[in-house]
Amino acid sequence: MKGIVEERAVDLGEYIVKNNTTVRAAAKKFGISKSTVHMDVSQRLKRLNPPLYTEVRKVLDTNKAQRHIRGGLATREKYKNM
């Protein structure tokens, strides 16, 4: 089990950087919870692959800064179609 978790953390990190995706999308793709994705990319990946962790952190920070915009657009679309 130990090796599988480390591999998953690296795979998640590579997926997030390659696709510039959100935690939610990565969790859905890998079939795991958002909490597990956060644990893997924030703690395990930092220990296993620091350069990849830095790249993932940049993507996640960008997503966090933009999420209020995406939420507003989703609400706008919801009421626009009514």
C-alpha positions in Angstrom: 0.0 0.0 0.0 2.9 2.4 0.8 4.2 2.5 -2.8 0.8 3.0 -4.3 0.1 6.2 -2.3 3.4 7.8 -3.4 2.7 6.9 -7.0 -0.8 8.3 -6.8 0.6 11.6 -5.3 3.1 12.0 -8.2 0.4 11.0 -10.8 -2.0 13.6 -9.3 0.7 16.3 -9.4 1.6 15.6 -13.0 -2.1 15.5 -14.0 -2.9 18.8 -12.3 0.1 20.6 -13.9 -0.4 19.0 -17.4 -4.1 19.8 -17.6 -4.1 23.0 -15.4 -7.0 21.4 -13.5 -8.8 22.0 -10.2 -8.7 19.7 -7.2 -12.3 18.8 -7.8 -11.6 17.7 -11.4 -8.5 15.7 -10.4 -10.5 14.0 -7.6 -13.2 13.1 -10.1 -10.7 11.8 -12.7 -8.9 9.6 -10.1 -12.0 8.5 -8.3 -10.9 9.8 -4.9 -12.1 12.5 -2.5 -11.0 16.1 -2.7 -9.5 15.7 0.8 -7.3 12.9 -0.5 -6.1 15.0 -3.4 -5.2 17.8 -1.0 -3.3 15.4 1.3 -1.4 13.9 -1.6 -0.4 17.2 -3.4 0.2 19.3 -0.3 2.0 16.9 2.1 3.1 13.8 0.3 4.2 15.4 -2.9 6.2 18.1 -1.1 8.3 15.3 0.5 8.5 13.1 -2.6 9.1 15.6 -5.5 9.6 19.2 -4.4 10.0 20.7 -7.9 6.7 19.1 -9.0 5.1 20.3 -5.8 6.1 23.9 -6.6 4.5 23.7 -10.0 1.3 22.2 -8.6 1.2 24.9 -5.9 1.2 27.6 -8.7 -1.7 25.9 -10.5 -3.7 25.5 -7.3 -3.0 29.1 -6.2 -4.2 30.4 -9.5 -7.4 28.3 -9.3 -8.0 29.6 -5.8 -7.6 33.2 -6.9 -10.1 32.6 -9.8 -12.7 30.5 -8.1 -14.9 33.5 -7.1 -15.1 34.4 -10.8 -16.1 30.9 -11.8 -18.8 30.8 -9.1 -20.2 34.1 -10.3 -20.3 33.0 -13.9 -22.1 29.8 -12.9 -24.7 31.8 -10.9 -25.2 34.1 -13.9 -25.8 31.2 -16.2 -28.2 29.6 -13.8 -30.4 32.7 -13.7 -29.9 33.7 -17.3 -31.6 30.4 -18.4 -34.7 30.9 -16.3 
